[in-house]
Amino acid sequence: MRSFAARHTDDPRTLVLMAPGWVRTDLGGPKARLSIEESIPNVVKTIDAQKGKPGLHYLDYLGRTVPW
């Protein structure tokens, strides 16, 4: 995504990479910190908050920037 964004600097679209947190799923396992019900509403709010903000954004499920 960083490479894509660098090649398309004039692209007006909002690009979001999302870190949903450690979620109790088959992949996350039973010891994961978050339930699906805790993670997903925050993921949706974070994505909605980025509407109209062009460029690439790497965020966690609470809307905080994740360092590359």
N, C-alpha and C positions, 0 to 999 in steps of 0.2 A: 504494500500500500504506500509506503514512503516513496518508493521508486515511481509508482504511478502518479502520485501527487506531485512529485518533482517534475515529471514530464508534462503535466497538465496544469501548470500554475494559473492559467487563465480560465480554468473550468469553474463555473459558478456553483457547482453542486456542493452539498454538504456531505462529507465522507466521515463516517463514525466507525471506529474500531472499539468494540465493547469488551471489557473484562467484567463478567457477570458476578464475580465473587466465587468463593468455594461453596458450591451448591450440592445439597444432598440429592444426587441422582445416581444412576448406574455408574456414571463416570466419576462423580465426586465421592461416592461412597457414603456409608451411614454416619461417619464422623465429621462430615463437612459442616461448616459453621452455619450456613443459611439453608432455609427451606426454599422450595420453588416459590411459595407464596410470599416470602420475604424479598427475594431477588427480583422477580419479574416486574412487579409494579414500579420498582426503582429504575429498572432498565428502561421501561417505557417512558417514565418521566424524564430520564436523562436524554433519551433520543428526541423526545418532543421538544425539550429545551434547546436543542441544537438547530432546530428548524430555521432556515434562512441564514445560517452562519457558514459561509463558504470555507472550503479548505478541509484539511484532514485533522480529525480530533481523535485522540486515543484516550478513552475515559473509562473509569470504573463504574459500577452500578449506582454509585452515589453522585456521579457527575464530576468527580475529581480527576484531574489530568494524571495519566499514568506515564511515568518516564519511559523513554525508549530504551 
